[in-house]
Amino acid sequence: MTDQLGITVTNHILSQQDRHAGATGAFTRLLSEIIMAAKIISSEVNKAGLVDILGSTGRRNVQGETVKKLDEFAHGLMVDRLYRSGHVAILGSEEDADPIEPPRGVETGEYVVMFDPLDGSSNIDANVSIGTIFSILRKRSSGPECDMSDMLQPGTRQVAAGYVLYGSSTMMVYSTGNGVSGFTLDPSVGEFLLSHPEISIPARGKIVSANMGYWHYWDENLKNYLRYLRQPGPERPVYSLRYIGSLVADFHRTLLYGGVFLYPADRKDPKKPYGKLRLLYECNPMSMLCEQAGGKASTGDCRVLEVEPTELHQRVPLIIGSPEDVDEAVAFISGQRNQ
């Protein structure tokens, strides 16, 4: 691994490009713009308490959530950098109700990018880890214009997915369908360096991540699963409960340590009958990464990546993590197990 520590994320992307005959470099340029945006966002996050970028803008986004100043900054930067690549046909942001059309006169390309510019932004003022999530697909429609079919694609069609975690260090984790690799930003040289090659999630973990504040909204099958995890078994310890409230941070821990992250359907909550997380901006990219690392991701009814999207901001339940933990959770939730 020592020899790999000098590999930059750009080197790694180029090596992935070399595996594909006829590659034009367009995809590499697109990822390079995401990397540059991540570096700029990281810099702003690190000095957020020193400049006027904390706090609320006073408006709400399409989800009805208060927009933070840093959230708005990250959204605008991602749009600008992605269209600057010249290889994007259309963009979708968790912050915007509608597709983001390319500016007049901008060169476009064959890729569609769906992104959450700053996941966990409600935690910004408390200095909790937050992140940027992205999903890349190929344009499906013919001709220069785009339509909703270009954006409403199942997760199985993703050509790449990843996230950037702004925490004690800044990390980028991504996959192009050939495994998952993680890179840590070295501020002394301004480069993401390979720190976590070939990430593999443990088959089973010892951590469950869920917002227990919604306990009274959950059905009895899910409650039985969580009760089960709190009781030691002959070959199973009591699971630790860890919940940060920032999907990128919670998922990153699950990816490295194993276990299961749950954001289930809140069947008794009329505001969130299908949970909170967005399929296109959060669940699909995280599910691709998890599966590429040997894990699983389910809605409780089916594989997340096989869900056919019907709307831009569609929400789905998410059960994601170690394969044995996800299988066990789904068995309880579906009623196949109760102890």
N, C-alpha and C positions, 0 to 999 in steps of 0.2 A: 504493500500500500504506500510505502514511503515514496516510491518512484512516481506514484500517481498524484501526489500532493501538488506538483507543479503544473498540473493540467488545468487550463482555464476552461470556463464553460463554453467559450467560443471555439477553442480547440476541440472540445468534445462534440459540439454541434457539427463542426466540419467533418469529424471522423464519422458521425452518423450519416452525413450527406454522402460521403464516399461509398457508402454501402448501396446507394441507389443509383443505378445506371441512368444516365440522362438527366440527373438533377441539374437544375439551372442556377441554384443559389438563391432563388426567391424566398424559399422557406427559411434559409439561414439568415437572410436579411431581416425577415419578419421577426424572428426570435431575437435577433440582435437589438431591434428597437424595443422589445419588451425588456431585455436586460438593461438597456440604457434608462428606460423609464423607472425600473426597479431601483437603480442606483440613485436616481434623483429623489424618488420617494423616500428611500432609506435615509438620505441626507436630511430631508425635511422632517422625518419622524424623529431623528436623533437630536434635532435642535428645536423640536416643537415647543418646549417650554420656554424658549428664549426669544421666539418671534411670535407675531400675531397670527398664529395658524391653529391654535386650540379653540375649543368652544363651538357653538352652533352658528350656522348661517342664518337661522331664523325661518327656514323653509323646510318642507317635507318632501321626500322622494315618492316614487310611484308606490312603494311599499307602505307609505304612511309613516315612515321613520324620519326622525329629525336628522337633517343633513349637517354633518360636521364640516368645518372649514377645510380640514386636511382631506376629508373624503372628496369634497368638490375639487380640490387641487389635484388629487390622484386621478379622478375621472377625466378631467380636462387634459392632463398630461398624457394619459394612455391613448385617448382619442387622437391627439396631435401626433404622438410618436408612431402609432400604428398606421395612420394614413400617410405619414411621411415615408414609410417604407416603399410605397408604390405598389404593394402586392396584396392589398386588402380590398375586397369587393364591398363588404358591409360590416358594420359593427353592432353588437348588442351589449348593453351595459345594465347591470343590476340596478343602476341609479336612474335609468331613463325608461320611460314607459314605452317608447317606440324605437324601431331600428334607427341607428345613427347613420344617415346618408353621408357619402363622401362629399367634401367641399367642392364647389364648382372649380373645374379645371385641374383637379388633382388626379394623377395617374392611379388607376386601380388595377387589381389583379384577381387571382382565383381563390383567395382564402377568405374565410369568414371567421371572425374572432368574437367570442362571447367572453365577457369578463366581469368580475366583481372587483372594482378598483381598490377598495379598502374594506375587506371583511373584518368584522369585529369592531367597527368604527365607534360603536357606543361605549367602548372601553378606552378610547383615545385619551381622554382627560385623566384617566387613572393610571396611565403608563403601562397598560396591559398589552401583551403581544398581539399584533394585528397582522394582516397580510393581504396580498393581491393574488387572485385566482384567475387563471385563463384557460380557455378551451379553443382549439383551432380545428376548423373543418374546411373541406373544399366546397366551393360553390357548386351547386347542383344544376341550377337553371342555365339555359343557353342564352346567348346574347349579352349585351353590355349591362342591362338592368338586372336588379335582384328582385326576388319575391320571397314570401314568407317560407317557402319550402327550403330556401337556402339556410335559414336559421333554425327551422323546426326539424332538426335531424336527430335521430337517436344517438346515444353516446357511443355506440359501436362504430360510428362513422368518424369519430375524432381521429385526426392525424397526429395530434399532440395535445398534451395537457400539462399543467403545472401550477405551482404557487410560489410566492416569495413570502417568507416569514420575517417580519421585522421584530426581533426579540432581543435577547442579550447579545446575539450576533444576528446578522442578516443572512438568511439562507434561501437559495433557490433550489427547488426540487422539480424535476420535469421528466417526462417520458415521451418518446416518439413511437412507442410500440415495441421497443427493444429493451425492456427493463426500465428501472427507475434509478436515477442518480441524483445526488445532492451536492450542492456547491455552497461554500461559505465565503462571504464577501470579506476580503482582506482590505481594510481601509487604508493601510499603508501603501498599497499599490493600486487600489481602486479596481481590483479584479475579483470575480467569483472564481475560487479555486476548488477543485474536486476534493471533497472531504468525506463523502459518503458514497463510494462506488457500489453499484449493484445492490441497492437496498432490498432486503428481503424481510417481510413481516413475519414474526414468529407464528407458528401454527396455532398457538393458544397463548393468551396473556393472563394477567392478574388484575387488570384495571377495567372498570366499566365507567363510561363517560356519558352522563345524561343529566338534564336539568330536572332535579327532583322536585322543584317548585311546581311542576305540572302534574304531580302524582294524582291529584284528584280528578284530572281529565282523562287518565289512561284507563283502558279496560282491564279486567281482572287477569287476562292471560299475560299481559305485559307485567303487571304487578307481581304475578306468581314467578316470573323469570327473575325479577330483581330481588324478590324474597329468597329465591333459590341461591343466588349469588352471595347472599349475606350469611348463608349457612355453610360451614365447612363440610366437605365430603371426604371420603376415604382417600381419594387421590386428588383432591381439589381444595385449595385454600379459600378463605373468604376473600372476595374481590375488594380492592380498594376503589372508592368512588373519587373520581377526579373530573371536575368540570370547570373549564375556564370561561366559556361563553364566547369564545372566538373560534370558529370552525377550523381555521388554518392551524391554530395552536393546538387545539384538541386532537385534530386529525394527525398532525405531525408527531405528537407523542404516541398516539396509537400505532402509527406506521413504524416507529422505531422500537417501541416496547411491547407491542401486541395488546390484545384485549379487544374491546368493542365500544364504538361510539354509537349512541342512539339519539335520533331526533324523530320520534314516532309520530303517528297520526294522533291528533288530539280530538278524538271522536266526539267528546262532549263539549268542545270549545267551538262555537259557531264561527269564530274568527280564523281558526286554524284547523279545519277538519282534516287536512292532509299534511299537517306539520308546518314548519316555517321555512324550510330550506328550498331554494329554487333549483329545479332540475338542470337547466341549461348553464347557469352561472356557477353553481356550487356542487351539486350532486354528481353530474356527469364527469367533470374533470377529476374530482376526488376519487370517483369509482374507477376511472381508467387507471389512475396511479396505484390504487389499492390492488386491483387485479394484476397489474404488471409486476407488482411486488409479491404476488402469491396470495393475496388476500381475497376477500369477497365483499360485495356490496349488494344489498337487497332492499326493496321497499317493504318487505314482509310478505308480499304476494309474488314478486318476480324480481329478476335481475334488473338493477337500476339501468344499466347500459342498454337494455332492450325496450325501455319505455318509449313509446312513440309520442313525441311532444305534440300538444294541441294548441298551446299558447305560449307567448314569449316569457311570461313570468310564472309559469306553472310550478306549483309546489308538490313535492312528493315526500313521503316518509323516507328516512335513511337509517339503515342498519349496516354499519361498515366496520371492517377490521380483520382480525385473525380469522381464518376460514372455519376453524372448529367453533370459535365463539359465535360467529355469525350464524352458522348452521344451528347451533343450540338455541340462540335467541329466536330465530325464525320458527323453530319447532314449538317453542312456548307460545309465541304470538299467534301462530296458526291453530293452537289448541291441540297439537299432536302430543305435547308433553305438559304436565302440570306439577312435576316434582323432579 
